[in-house]
Amino acid sequence: MFSNLQNPFALAARILMALLFLPAGIMKIAGFAGTTGYIASVGLPFPVLGAAIAVAVEVGGGLALIAGFQTRWAAFLMAVFTLVAGLFFHKFWAAAPDQAMIQQIMFFKNVAIAGGLLMLTAFGAGAWSMDARRGA
């Protein structure tokens, strides 16, 4: 039964993953100064560059996932980005006691999302994608 649904499920997975990243990237563009301030607040160097990278990964990667274009590379870069973001922005091990639980949830949410992105990296976009049309 599930083999007949492999391609629609692959498309749905790509779209659902993109729905997390694409709006976040667009909001970062709209509030670029706030994004750079937030990045600087956790002590990362070059917050403007970091914000630009975040926008590129979230918007570019989100669009690539929707289209199924260079899906394996886009998903891999997004997985690395998501893990790095979790490590720097959801440090539950160093959070105040009243924030530790929510930060732990957010950290492991990032880990799980990275896992889903690595599945796309491993298995590709499916037949309903630009990658399949190009024979990639």
C-alpha positions, 0 to 999 in steps of 0.5 A: 500500500505505501509503495503506491504513495511514495511519491505523493508522500515525498512531495508532502514531506518536502512541502511540510518541511518547507513550510517551516523554513520559508516563512521563517526566512521571509520574516527574517528579511522583513525584520532583518535588524531584529534578526541580526540583534538576536544573533548578536545577543547570543554572542555569535560573530558577524551577525549580519553575515549570519542573518544573511546565511539564515535567510539564504538557507531558509528561503533558498532551501525552502524553495528548493524543497518545494520544487524538488530541485537539488533536494539532497544538497538543499536538505543536507545544508538545511539539516546542518543549519538546523543542528547548528541553530539548535546548538547556539539558540536552544542551549537548554543545558545552560538555560535558567531553570524556568526556561530549561524545559522549553529550550530542551523541547526546542533543541530536540525539535531541531534535532528531529527536523534535521533527521527528517531533512537527512531522510530527504538527503538519503532518499531524494525528492521522489518522482514528482520533482525537478530532480526526477525530471532532470534525471538527477 
